[in-house]
Amino acid sequence: MSRERRLTAGAVAVLLVALLGVAAGPGVLADPAADGPARPGYVTIAESPAIAPGEVDGATATLTLHTRIGHRGNPTDNVSVRFRAYDAESGLLTTERTVALDQLTGDRSVPVNATIEVPREGGYVVETVVFRDGQVVDRDRTRVSGLEALGTAVRFTESEAVPPLSVSVASVDQGANRTTLAVAASLTNGGAASSEDLRVEVIVRQAESNLVAGRESTTVGGIGPGRTADATTEVTVPSDYNYYVDAAVYRDGVLVDTARSVANLDPTETISANETTREVEFEVGDFAGDDGAADRATEAAARTETSTATPGFGPALAVVALAGAALLARRRTRR
């Protein structure tokens, strides 16, 4: 048999085998997609969750969660997103929320929003897990803290008429060279509910060295919505220095707001304008209390102005003037 005949016979044999296979199993050459659903698309977390505070009451806080889920490939069903909040210290599960998504199609990302409610204390780890057909396909973790300060709408008063801090001299111990400053912090509740107890801490620092000269704190009770209250405390510092007076408001150990003022006890320099003035007589005791100190200061200024306007005028000059007038009168009498 020639070579061409052998090749022809082999090709015929292969064709016959293929035909027999098709006859024996019609589905062998069928489209694989016809046997079942297409392979699902690829799903992932496109953006880490953004966490924003929502409604806050006395004991709990609502956290609003915003994330985006990315998809590409074939249409995908049975996708869900689970949010869990774990206590940051103990690791215990606090709450959870699951959101089921509609069918994902195309190459795009879709937004997913949810809210969870947690106790308003400490911090939390918020875990985001994406499921497809009950299987985990992606996860993310975000930490939040400082929930104690949520809902605290109390701030230092911002007004031209009412300063956030008012500093005055309460008393002076000249023997010990100490001055007691009375610091009144004005606080305003801009929220819709009464505030809880707040702690106001006052720190007095010497201006040039920034050394802490005194520190005191006080507590202010609940402030009604839209109301303003004062928290007053006293701090004793060395006299004849200038000071920065800083105040801070805390709620459950969390810093809420700060304010600053100055106390100029140095008679030769002021730190508010940062300029040097001429030296004058200055007794800080004149500014303690409301006992006519302003009237005395006005009288002292008037006496100083009179003395400056007529320099050198005194009793000796008055005697000479009187003697001259007497001599002039005697001469006119003799004439």
Secondary structure, DSSP 8 states (H G I E B T S, - for coil): --HHHHHHHHHHHHHHHHHHHHHH-TTTTS-GGGGS-----EEEEEEEEEEEEEEE-SSEEEEEEEEEEEEESS-B-SEEEEEEEEETTT--EEEEEEEE---B-SSEEEEEEEEEEEESSS-EEEEEEEEETTEEEEEEEEEE--GGGTT--EEE---SSS-SEEEEEEEEETTTTEEEEEEEEEEEE-SSS----EEEEEEEEETTT--EEEEEEEEE----TT-EEEEEEEEEEESS-EEEEEEEEEETTEEEEEEEEEEE--TTEETTTTEE-------GGGGSSSSSHHHHHHHHHHHHHHHHHSTT--HHHHHHHHHHHHHHHHHHHH-
